[in-house]
Amino acid sequence: MAHRNVDEKTGTSSAGGQVPNQSGTEGASPVTGNQEVPYRPKYVPLWNNVITIAGLFLVAMAIALMLTFWLFTVVTPTPNPYIDIVGYLILPGVMVFGLVIIPSGIFLKSWRLHRRDPQLRLAFRFPRVDLNDPAQRRAAKYLVGSTFALIPVVGVSGYHGYHYTDSAEFCASACHSVMKPQATTYEHSAHARVACAECHIGAGASWFVKSKLSGTRQVLAMWQDSFPRPIPPAITALRPAQETCERCHWPKKFFGAQLREIVRFSSDEQNTRREIDMLLKTGGGDESIGRAEGIHLHMALAGRIEYIATDDRLQEIPWVKYVDVAGNEWIYRSDGRPSSDPQPEGRVRSLDCMDCHNRPAHKFRSPQDALDIFLEVGNIDTTLPFIKREAVAALLRSYPDVDTANKQIGNHLTQFYRANYPEVWATRKASVNYAIDKVREIYHQNFFPSMNVDWQTYPDNIGHFNSPGCFRCHEGRHINQRGEPISHDCKICHTFLNPVEHEGRIAFHREGEFIHPYELDPRHAALRCDQCHSGGVLKPPTCAGCHTVQAAFRAGTLAAFESFSVTPEPMADDVGCEDCHDPSEPTSIEAINSMCMECHEDEEARFEGMLASWKQEADQLLGEVEARVDEESRPLFEVLRQAGPLHNLEVTRIIARALAEGSERQEHLQTPTGP
């Protein structure tokens, strides 16, 4: 340790530890009269300063805490990356910081002494420990006593620090306040007792370092308030599910089928209940415990599956590759290109659990699904007329914040029952108010306006009801080099158990196809579920319910064309969609013409071929406009094409002429007329 040898009279010092007297005799003091008095040099310890002592304290505490956290690492059966953060990064950093400021304090004190006397020289001496010295003995007592006093403090703080870093509160609130939507849904999920780190980081150093580097960037984004709203889905940044999910769930060991009951409530006055029972073929890949089949065969195959997604949410998948154990590759494409063509651009992923179970702990339920659950368990009175319809309508309104949502949801339902069912409001006000509270609860669990998050933000790939899900690949359009599609057969995943009634009650269930509540023709029965079901207000089961653009164009009410003063198609009130279109047959001019002739069979000479001539005229108009329309008017042109020119041919003529004339005027303005 560095010390100074300082002369008590002159203040000078030497590096040797003793101060020479004026006569050059070592060890003697200046002569006073005829008697020499022996001189003892004064040692000034440089370590005795606030900075160095603080550094020593930090080093001691860091070592004690590191031992505590390393002990937790040894005795804890499940690795916790946050313990690694504290034990391997933060505490060693504190120790290094203490080691840095220890000599800093020494040199700072040395500098101050030099300022007082430039003659001073630095000498390094180790302190002498002598417990016979009362001063040193007192210091030793304080040191030992404070150490034993700090041991339980360090132990308790380490214990509580361990549990806090392992908590969802630490992940969702302390460091990630922006994660409120994810934290709320996590609390209501089946994984609410699983620590966030076990899924998002897992064990091992490499993913721990990767996640912390990513976390540093996210902390900076939060500090600068530059994070995206909503935040991107985490699936593309998570490690493979085999290293996280499969520590608890092992798809290969699943087998058989599971009975699943789905309950839906209609939006009619009675909130009619409908039950759907099915056997979900979970399956697995270990033939020692069950047949290798079913949904989880995706993850139990001896080969591997890769796919390419062209969007960030992994919903558009035009390319899939399966490699079997022999190394044979089967490439399925939905973009119409041969399998031998170069693969499309996009994100390449190996299929794992999270490609289907992408919202296991953060599921945002749609208004329809959430209300079905609340109605089924009795949280909302099913006898309140139209409660399902009106609650969905209240939830679908856009609110700037939660307080406004609470107020407006209550106003909406209160005014509805006051105006339309005064008897219900007068006699069952408590039931209505309780329903209002539960609808607000649904909003709090699934809608987060500050982060622009609702059930549509993060598509759920389990099933295929409100989002494409399974149909991202199993829609029948992914074809391999042999011309074979990825299976589109519903039976490979589930079997429906349809009730059979006898004498007014359900006698038994029979395996069969799914029975839709509305009768669907063959062409509409092939549509994906999510093309009609969005999770919000259901589309009316009519032609106009889905084909809204075409219906509005025919009625002359399409908002995009309101500036053209359009009029309804002349036969809009007399001829319905089904009078011209047979949904069971492919759409063609010939098929529509034959429908026309069923009414105009006595005027065949007059009307035969008229539809074909109209189509020829419309195609010519659209072709001319498309070749000349500018970028500013192109969106309007695309709406015209989507609406179907023959649904209102006269309006098509007006708009096509206006678009063409507008382009001519624009070209004229941009063409130089002379110097």
N, C-alpha and C positions, 0 to 999 in steps of 0.2 A: 504494500500500500504506500502511496506517496505521502511524504512528510516534509516539513521544513525545519531546519535547524536555525533557530533565530537567537541572536545575542540579546540578552535581556536589557543591556545598557545602550548598545549602539544600534540594534535592529538588524545588523548584518548577519549573513549566514554562509554556510559552505555545504558542499554536497557530501562531505565526509562524515557528517553527523556531529562534529565538534567545531567550535569556533576558536581559532588561534588568538592568543593574547597579543598585546602590542609589542612585547619584547621578543616574540617568536617562540616562546616556551609553550609547548602543547599541553593543554589541560589545566593551565593556570589562568587565574583572573588577573586583571590589572593590579599593580602594586599600590596598596594604600598604606602609606607610611613605610615601615620596615617589615610589614607582615603580609604574606600572600594568602589570599582566601581562595580555596578550590571553587571552580565554576562548573555548574551543571547546565548544559544547553537546554533550551525549551523546545519541545517537539510540538509543532502545530499540525494536527491531522487534516489532510485535504479531503478525506472522505466524509468528514463531519459537516455536511451541508444538506439543505432541504432537497435538492434535486437528486443527489446520490442516494440519500436515504429513501426517497420515493421510488427510485429505480430498484433498490434492493427489496423494498416491499412488493413491488409489482412482480419481480422475478420469483420471490418466495410464494406469493399467492398464485401465480400462474402455474408453478410446479405442483403446488398442492391441488389445484383444481384439475390439472392434467391427470394427475394420479387418480383423482376421483372419477373423472369421465372415462379414463381408460378402464377403470374397474367396472363401470357400467357397461362398457363395450364387451367385457369378458363375460359378465354374468347375464347379459340380456340375450335371450334366445334368438330374437329377431333383430337383424341389423337395422340401425336407424341412421340415415345419412345426416340428419341434423346434429346428432351427437358427434359425427365425424367433423361437421363444420366447426363446432365449438372446440372439440378436443384436438383436432389436427390443423386447424387454420387460425381460429380466433385466439385461443390460449397461447399457442406458440408465438403468434404475432405479438401478444402482450409481453411475453417473456423476452423476445428479441428487442422490443421497444424499451423494456426496463434495462436490458444489458447495454443498450445504446446510450441511455441517459445517465447511467452510472459514471462512466468516464467523462461524460459531458459536464457533470457537476464538478468532478475533480479538476478538470482543466479550466472550468469557469472560475473556480475559487483560486486556482493558481494564477490565472490572469489578473484577478483582482489584487492578489498579493503583490504581483509584479508591478501593478500600477502604483501601489503604495511605495514600493522600494524596488527599483530596477536591478539592484545588486543581488536580489534573492535568486538562488539557484534551486532547481528541483532535485530532490533526493527521494528514492523509492525505498521504503522500509516496511517490513511486515509488522503489524501491530503485535505487541507482546501480551499474551494471555496469562494473567496471574490472578487466580481466584482468591489469593490471600490479600489482594488489594481490595479494600472495602468498596471503592467506586466500581471496579469491574465486577465484583460479586453482586452488587445491586443491579447493574445492567444485565447480568446473566439471569437473575431472578425475574426481571421484567420480560426478558426474551422468552424464557421457558413458560412463564405464566401466560403471556399473550399468545404463544403458540398453542397451548392446550385450550385456551379460550376460543381461538379461531378455528380449531379442528371441527367442532360441531357446527359452527357457522358455515364453514366451507362445505361440510357434508350436506347440511340441509339445503343450502343454496344450490349445490350441485344436483341434489335429488330433484328439487322443484324445477331447476333449469332443464334437467333432462325431460321431465314430463311436459313442461311447457313447450319445448321445441318439438315434442312428439305430438302435439295437439293440433286439431284442425283450426282452433282459434288462432294459433301462431301463423299458420299458412294463410288463413282467410282474412284475418283482421290486422294483426301486428305488422306484417310485411306486405300483405296483398289486399288492401282495402278495396281495390278496384275489382276484387273477385267476389263481390257480394252476390251476384246472380249464381255463381258456381257454389258459393258457400251455402246459400239458402237451399238449393236443390240437393246438395250433398246431405244436409241435415235430414231430409225427407226420403233419402234413398236407402236401399238395402245395404249399402256399404258405409253407413254412417259411423260404424265402429272401426273401420279400417283407416289407419293413418294415411294422410295424403301422400306422404313420401313413399309409402310402400308401392303405390301404383305409378306415381309420377317420376320417381327416381329409382327405387329399388336398391339392391345391394351392390357393392363394388365401387371402385374408385373412378373408373372412366366416365360412367354416366353421372356420377356425383359432380365431377369437375365440369362436365358439359352443361349440366343443369345450372350450376352456379355461375358459369360464364354467361349463360342466357339470362339468369336471374339478375346479374349485374346490369345488363342492358335494360331489363324491364324496370329496375329500380330507378335508373336514370330517366326513363320515359315517364315514370310516375312523378319524379321530382320536377320534371319540366312540363308536366301535364300534356304530354304529347302521345300518350298511348291511344290506340284505336278504340273506337266505340261502335260496335262490340269488339271484344278481343277475338283474335282468330281461334279456331278450334285447336285443341292441343294434340290431336291424333298424329299429326305429321311430325311432332317433336318427341313423342313418347318412344321409349325403348320397346323392343319386340315383346309381345304378350307372353311368349314362352318364358321370359325372365321375370315377369311380374304376376300376371293373372294366373298362370299355370302353377304357381307355388301353392295356390289354394284350390284351383279348379283344373282338372285334368280331363280334357275332352275325350281322350282315348278311352278313359274308364267309364264314360257315360254309356248307357244302353237303354233300349226300349223307347217307349213313348210316354208322354205326360198328358194327363187330362187337363184341359184348360177351358175355363168357362168365361166367356166374354158377354157382358151385359150392356146393352144400349138402350137409351131412352129416346123416343121420338120427340119432335118439336111440336106435336099437336097439343090440343087443349088438355088431354088426359095424361100427357107425358108417358105414352104407352111404352111399357117395358118389353124388351125382346132379348131372349137369351140365345147365345150361339155356343154350342159345345163342340169341341174338336179334340182329337188326339194329335198332339204335336210330336212328331217323330224326331226327338232329340238325338237318339242314336249315339254311336261311337265307333271305335275302331279296334277294340280288343275282343276277338272272337272267343276268348276263354270265359268271358262273362256275358256275352250277348252278341247278337248278329251285328256285323260291321255294316252299318247303314245310317241313314238319316242325316240331319243337318250338320252334326259335328263331324261327319266324315270329311268335311272340308279340311278340318285341322288334324285328322288322324290318318290321312293318306300317307303312304310311304313316299310318294313323290312330293312335288311342291307346286304351288300356284302363284303366279305373278300377274299383275295387271297394271295398266297405265290409266291414270285419271288426268283429265285435261282441265280440271278446276280445283280450287283450293279446298273445297268442301268434299272432294272425292265422290261426287255424284254422277259425273259424266265419265263413263268407262267404255271407251271404244275398242279396247284391245285386252285380251286375256290369254295367258299362256299356262298350259299344264305340262309338266315334265314328269313322266312316270319313272319307276325305279330302274328301268332299262335305259333311260336317257332319251326316250322318244319324246319329241315336242309336239304338242297340239296347240295351235294358235287359232283363237276365235276372235273374229272382228265383226263389228257392227257398222262400220263406216263404208261397207260395200267394196272394199279393196281386197285383193288376194292376200292370203296369209304370207306369201313370199315377199310382199312389199315391205319396205322399211317401216319399222314401228312408228306410230305417231308421236309427236312431241307431247310431253307431259311428265307427271310425277310417276316414277316406277316404284311399286311397292310389292312386297311379298305378303300374301294374304295371311292374316293372323286373327285372333279373337276380336280385336278392336275394330276390324273392318265391318263387322256386323254389330257387335256390342260397343258402339262408339259413344254411348251416353250411359254407362252403367251406374254412375254416381251423380250425374248432372243432367237429369231428364227434365225438360221443360214440357209440361203437358199442354195440349191444346184445350181451348174452352170446352169443346165437345167431350173430350176424354175425361177432363177433370170433373166436369159436372156429372157425367155418367157414374163416376166413382162416388161422389158426394151423395148423389141421389140413391145409389144402391145401398150404401151403408147407413142411410137415414140421417145424414147431416143436413139435408134439405128435404122438406116435405114434398113428396111426389104428388100429393093431392091438390097442391096449389095450381090453378089453371095456368097453362103456358109458362110455367116457371123455367123450364129448360130453354125455350125459345128466347124469352126475355132476358134471362141471365147471360146467354151467349151474346145477345145484342149489346148488353151493357158492357161486357168484357171486351168486345171488339172495337169499341170506340177508342179514339186516340186521346190520351191524357198526357199533359206535360210532366206531371209528377204524381207521386203516390197520394198526397193529400187531396189533390183534385179528383183523382180516381175514386177515393173513398166517398167523397161528397157526391159525385155524379152518379156512381153506381146506386147509392141510396136513393137519390132523386128519381132515377129512371124507374126503378122497381116500385117505389112508393106511388109515383104519379100513374103508373100503369094500372095498379090495382085500385087506386082511388077513382080513376076515370072509367075503367071497364068492368071492375068487379067490386062495387061499393060494399056489397054484403060481406065479401071475403075480407075486405079491409076493416070493416066495422067489427066483425066477430072473430077474426083470426089475425089481428095485427101483430101479436107476439110471434106467430109462425112466420109471417112475412119479414119482420125485423130480424129474426134469427137467420132466415135465408139470405138476407142482405149481408149479414156479418160473414156468412160462409162464402158468399160470392166474392166479397172483399178478400177473404183469406186465399181464395184461388188466385186472385190477382196478385197478392203479395208473394205467392210462391212461384209464379210463372211469368210475371211481367215486370220489367225493370227499365222504365223510360230513361233514366239517367245514363244507362249503358246501351240503349237501343236494342234491348234483348226481349224476345218473346219466344213462343214455341216454334216459330218459323225460322229463327236465326240459325239454329243448329239442327239440321235434319237428323232424325233418329232412324238408323238403318235396320233396327230390329223389326221384322215384318215388312209390310208394304202398304200400310193404310193411309197415312197422311203424307208420306214421302216415298220415293221410288224403292228404297230399301233393297230387298232381294232382287227386284226387277231391274236394278242397275245392270245385272248380268243375265238374269233368268227371264228375259222378256221375249225370247225366241228369235232375236235378230242377230245374235252372236254366232257366226258360222265358222267352222274350221275348214281345213284344206280338203276334207272329204265331203264337204257339204252338209255336215251334221251340226245342228244347233246345240247350244247349251240348253238343257231340258227346261221346258216351260210347263211341265205337268205339275199341277197342284198336289198330286198324290205323293210326290216324293218327299214332301215336308209335313203334310198333315192330312188327316182323314176327318171329315165332318160327321157328327152324330146327330142326325135329324130326328126330331121327336115325331112319334106316331101316336095320334090320338085315338082313343076308343071310349065311346060314351061320355064325351065331354072332358076327358082327362088324358094326360099323357100316359100311355100304357108301356111304351118302350122306345128305345132309340135305334135307328137303323143307319148303318154306314152309307154315305152317299156324297153327292156333290154339294157344294155350297148353294143354298137357296137364298137368292137376293130378295129383299122385301118388295122390290118393284120388278115386274117381269121385263127382262132385257132381251132384245133381239140378238141374234148371233154376233153381229158386228159390234154392238155396244158391250156385249158381254166380254169381249176380248180386250176392252180398255183396262188400263191399270187402275187400281182402286184410288190412288192419289190424284188421278185426273178428274175425279168428281168430289172426292173427300179431301178437304183442305184442313180440317180441324176447326173451321169457323162455321158460318152459316151454310147449310147444305143448299146446293143448287136445286131449283124446282125440277121435278122429274118430267120435264117437257123438252121439246126441241129448243125452244128459246131459252130454257134454263141454262144450257151449255153453250149454245151458239148465239151468244148475246150480240156480238158484232153484226152478224148476218141479219138477225131479227131486227135490230135497231136500224140498220141500213134499209131494210125493206119497209119499215114503218116510217122512215124519214126522220128519225129522232137521234141518229148517231151524232154525238157531240163533236167529233172531229170535223164534220161537214156543216156545222150550223151556220158558218159564215157564207155558205153558198145558197142559202134559202131553199133547201131541198124539200121535196114533197114525197108523200108515201107512194109506194108502188100501186098502180091502179087497182090491182086485185088483192091488196093486202088484207082487206076486211072479209073478202069472200072465199079466198083460197088459203088453206092452211098448209103448213110444211108437209104433213103426211099426204096431202093431195098430189104433191109432185114427187116426193121421195119415198121410196120403199126401203126402210132401214135394213131389211133382210137381204137386199141385193146391192151389188157394187154400184156406186154412183157413176152414171154416164149419160150423155145426151140422149142416146137411144132409149135407155130405161125411163128417163123423165118424159120423153116424147110419148112412149107407150102409155104412161100414166095420164098424159094430157088427152090422148085419144079415147080413153075410157069415158071422158065427159063429152068430147067433141067428135064422137064417131059419126054423127050425121053431117059434120062439116069437115070431113077428112080432106077434101080437095082444098079447102081454105087454110087449114091450120097445119097440114102435113109439111114438114120441113121448115116451118117458121122458127122453131127453137134453134135449129142448126144454123140458120142464117143470122139469128141474134148473136149466137156464140161467135160466129165468124166475125161479125162486126165488132163485138167486144174485144176479141183477141187482137184484131187489127188496131183498135184504139189504144189498148194497153201497150202493144208493141211500139207504136209511134211515140207514145208518151215516155216509155221507159228509155228509149234511145235519146231523148232530148231533155228529160227532167233534170234539174240541178239538184245539188246536195241539200239545199234548204227545203225543197219541196218533196224530196224523196220519201220521208216518213209518211206524208199524206198519201203519196202514191201507194206505199206498201199497205196502208189501211184499206185503200180502195181495192187492192188485189185480194186482201184477206176477206173483205166483206162479200166478195163474189159479185162481179158486174151484172150477172143476169138476175140477181135479186131485186135490182132497181135499175133497169137499163137506161131510162131517161136521165136519172141522176148521174149515172156513169158517163153519159155523153156530156153533160154539163161540166162535170169536174175534170174530165179528160181534156175538154176544150180549154178550160181555164188554166190547167197546168201547162198545156202546150203553149198557149198565148203568153203566159207568164215567163216561160223559158225564152220565147222569142224576144220579148221586151228586154229581158236581162241580157241576152246576147247582143241586142242592138245597143244597149247602153255601154257594153264593154268593148264594142268594136270601134276602132278609131275611124272618124269620118273625114279626116284630112289634116293638114298641118295646122 
